[in-house]
């Protein structure tokens, strides 16, 4: 599933990038092509202006209102100039007859005035001079060009500009300037090849990058999916055990009820089985509530209200409750409140020295879990210490206090400790170190298997909900210390 999703992401990423590159390349090609055409048209119009200024105009038979163009005098010096740029000139009479040309063969194209430039397709013989025509003047007195020799024919594209030359509304003739179209097609084809090659390499690079990036994007999804699978498996296992026991006890109770006689022993056994069902139902209900709490915290739909919580009073309440639950183990449970420094004289601050903004019920649950764990894993005669202190934020440069004060609660025990290999997974849901965290009561080693493995996960969720952090330090055979740091005021 993840490989298919990764493949689809890479394909989509590559396809979208390829379409964008094609659009960009098309825009570049059209821009360059239009620029080349404009440059050729500008060149042709410039040549027309130069030749038009060099025309030698003479009166006909000394008539002041009749003029003609002296062809030999006008075009004698223009041949070498136009050859350098592969530009060809043609001069036509007012009736459209060709009188002079730099082309070796006539184009046989009708003339019409056009200064904006046009592309024409002609058929020209592939002679030795057809690609780069040489100038010639062999025109008859009537102005008709000589017949060219028969040659193979091939298409030829030209860019042309035609100018009508007039003097006092008298048309003296037509000047047509031509330029080979390969000056546009050759760089255009080279540009298409370069763009195609560049797009191909870019698409391959984008495909490889898309495959790599989609893999990186799928990593947290895969990790979340694996955690969900593990969570589902663990939850199913935890729920299956009490449900199976409930079902078994109910079946036994029903069987005993069918066979029972009015005897006291049968009634007592029946009552014990029902009590077992009640305990298992309570355990199952607690497990479901824990799962629901974690699900709400993960989804962010929790709407808990925050208010001022005096942590000293809260911890006193939790410690008193826990002391009533473990009198038989003779464990010393103490609460130590670190007094404010003597330099602090503000009455308002001293009154609220251990007060923070939070949810009272969640904080009670947090420290109940931590203290209960410490008591559970401490041997008889051990010691559990709870310490509350306020940490003031001090600027290291100016040494002035700023508003990032925090409350720090440490829960330390003298239990069996936690193996170093288990510390990274200690806050995972349903994770328990039952085989490693055993304590000895008398001569019997007792493993703790009564918990669901959600206590520390819930503690971490509550701490994160209050924008704090929790950490653990443990040494096997010496004890464990949980440190919870909570900000005085939550950041919005």
Secondary structure, DSSP 8 states (H G I E B T S, - for coil): -HHHHHHHHHHHHHHHHHHHHHHHHHHHHHHHHHHHHHHHHHHHHHHHHHHHHH--EEESTT-TT-EEE-HHHHHTTSHHHHHHTTEEEEEE-TTS-EEEESSSS--------EEEEEEEEEEEE--TTSSS---B--B-TT--B-------EEEEEEEEEEEEEEETTEEEEEEEEEEETHHHHHHHHHHHHHHHHHHHHHHHHHHHHHHHHHHHHHHHHHHHHHHHHHHHHHHHHHHHHHHHHHHHHHHHHHHHHHH--S-HHHHHHHHHHHHHHHHHHHHHHHHHHHHHHHHHHHHT------EEEEHHHHHHHHHHHHHHH-TTTT-EEEEEE----TT---HHHHHTTTEEEE-HHHHHHHHHHHHHHHHHTS-TT-EEEEEEEEEEEE-TTT--EEEEEEEEEEEEE-S----HHHHTTTTSTT---TTTSEEEETTEEEE---S-S-HHHHHHHHHHHTT-EEEEEEETTTEEEEEEEEESS---
